[in-house]
């Protein structure tokens, strides 16, 4: 019994030493029981690779929504993903007269509720987006969302989770 307790204590000490007794979130170093303090918009803004997404969220008046309690799951296209759009598309979408279309595209990238990659591993799903249409998620070999590949998953925020995608996904019209 004493030997078992000693081994357990040694293992616990190694785990504590290896992880420093804390978790690391997108918002920086946090205590093991402390949730991330940055919301989805703050995490995206601080990452540096979502400047276009953040600008589009501002143009569509969605910043306050994605700063609210949530929780949300956001499939976040990188700046490179937006650069893949046909020439002039992004500039056109950012015009005030196209705010409704931009809002529809951006909310197609958002799910109500927090969905971590482990929740969908090995599954093929059709999931309702905040926009109202369904997005196809294939998590049988990596993770695909419609025609986009998830390149980084499970970036924690105080009000949900972000999954980075390599392509802007568009709702079916």
C-alpha positions in Angstrom: 0.0 0.0 0.0 2.8 2.4 0.9 4.6 1.6 -2.3 1.4 2.3 -4.3 1.0 5.7 -2.6 4.6 6.6 -3.2 4.3 5.7 -6.9 1.1 7.8 -7.2 2.7 10.7 -5.4 5.8 10.5 -7.7 3.5 10.4 -10.8 1.5 13.3 -9.6 4.7 15.3 -9.0 5.9 14.5 -12.5 2.6 15.6 -14.1 2.7 18.8 -12.0 6.3 19.5 -13.0 5.7 18.8 -16.7 2.7 21.1 -16.9 3.6 23.6 -14.3 0.3 23.0 -12.6 -1.4 25.2 -15.2 -3.0 25.2 -18.6 -2.2 27.5 -21.5 -5.0 29.0 -23.4 -5.0 31.4 -26.4 -5.2 34.3 -23.9 -1.9 33.4 -22.3 -0.8 31.5 -19.1 -3.8 30.7 -16.9 -4.2 28.7 -13.7 -5.4 25.2 -14.0 -8.9 26.0 -12.8 -9.1 29.4 -14.5 -11.1 29.9 -17.7 -9.7 32.0 -20.5 -10.4 35.7 -20.2 -10.5 36.7 -23.8 -13.6 36.3 -25.9 -13.7 35.0 -29.5 -13.2 38.4 -31.0 -10.3 39.2 -28.7 -8.6 35.9 -29.4 -9.0 36.4 -33.1 -7.7 40.0 -32.9 -4.6 39.0 -30.9 -3.7 36.1 -33.1 -2.6 38.3 -36.0 -3.8 35.9 -38.8 -7.5 37.0 -38.7 -7.2 40.7 -39.6 -9.6 40.3 -42.5 -12.1 38.3 -40.4 -12.1 40.9 -37.6 -12.6 43.7 -40.2 -15.5 41.8 -41.7 -17.1 41.2 -38.3 -16.9 45.0 -37.7 -18.4 45.8 -41.1 -21.2 43.3 -40.5 -21.9 44.6 -36.9 -21.2 41.2 -35.4 -18.5 42.1 -33.0 -20.8 42.6 -30.0 -22.6 39.4 -30.8 -19.4 37.4 -30.7 -18.3 39.2 -27.6 -21.5 38.1 -25.8 -21.8 35.2 -23.4 -22.4 32.5 -26.1 -21.2 29.9 -26.2 -20.3 29.8 -29.8 -18.2 27.6 -32.1 -16.5 29.7 -34.9 -14.9 28.3 -38.0 -12.5 31.1 -38.5 -11.0 31.7 -42.0 -7.5 33.0 -41.9 -6.3 36.1 -43.9 -4.9 33.6 -46.5 -8.4 32.0 -46.8 -10.0 35.3 -47.5 -7.2 36.0 -50.1 -8.4 32.9 -52.0 -11.7 34.6 -52.8 -12.1 35.8 -56.4 -10.5 39.3 -56.9 -12.8 42.1 -55.8 -15.2 39.8 -53.8 -14.0 40.8 -50.4 -13.9 44.5 -51.2 -17.5 44.2 -52.6 -18.7 42.4 -49.5 -17.3 45.1 -47.2 -19.4 47.8 -48.9 -22.2 49.1 -46.6 -24.8 48.1 -49.2 -23.7 44.5 -49.0 -23.8 44.3 -45.2 -26.7 41.7 -45.2 -24.8 39.4 -47.6 -21.6 39.7 -45.5 -23.5 39.0 -42.3 -25.0 35.9 -43.8 -21.6 34.6 -44.9 -20.0 35.3 -41.5 -22.9 33.8 -39.5 -22.6 30.7 -41.7 -19.2 30.2 -40.0 -20.8 30.2 -36.5 -22.6 27.5 -34.5 -24.6 28.1 -31.4 -23.0 26.2 -28.6 -19.4 25.0 -28.0 -18.3 22.0 -30.1 -14.8 20.7 -29.5 -13.1 18.5 -32.0 -13.3 15.5 -29.6 -17.1 15.9 -29.7 -17.3 15.1 -33.4 -14.2 12.9 -34.0 -15.0 10.1 -36.4 -18.4 11.5 -37.4 -20.1 13.0 -40.5 -22.7 15.6 -39.5 -25.0 18.2 -40.9 -25.1 21.0 -38.4 -27.3 24.2 -38.3 -25.4 27.4 -38.3 -26.4 30.7 -36.8 -27.1 31.9 -40.4 -29.8 29.2 -40.6 -28.4 26.9 -43.2 -26.6 23.6 -42.4 -22.9 23.1 -42.8 -21.5 19.7 -43.6 -18.8 18.5 -41.1 -16.7 15.4 -41.9 -14.4 14.4 -39.1 -13.6 10.9 -40.3 -10.1 11.8 -41.6 -9.1 15.1 -40.1 -11.9 17.7 -40.2 -13.6 19.2 -43.2 -16.3 21.9 -42.9 -18.0 22.0 -46.3 -15.0 22.5 -48.6 -12.6 23.9 -45.9 -10.0 22.0 -43.9 -9.7 22.7 -40.2 -6.0 23.5 -39.8 -6.0 24.1 -36.1 -8.8 23.1 -33.7 -10.0 23.9 -30.2 -8.7 27.4 -29.6 -10.4 28.2 -26.3 -12.1 31.5 -25.7 -14.2 32.7 -22.7 -17.4 32.4 -24.7 -16.7 29.4 -26.9 -14.1 27.8 -29.2 -12.4 28.6 -32.5 -11.5 26.2 -35.2 -9.2 27.7 -37.9 -10.1 26.9 -41.5 -8.2 27.4 -44.7 -11.1 28.5 -47.0 -14.1 30.8 -46.6 -17.2 28.7 -46.7 -20.3 30.0 -48.4 -23.9 29.2 -47.7 -25.9 27.6 -50.5 -28.1 30.2 -52.1 
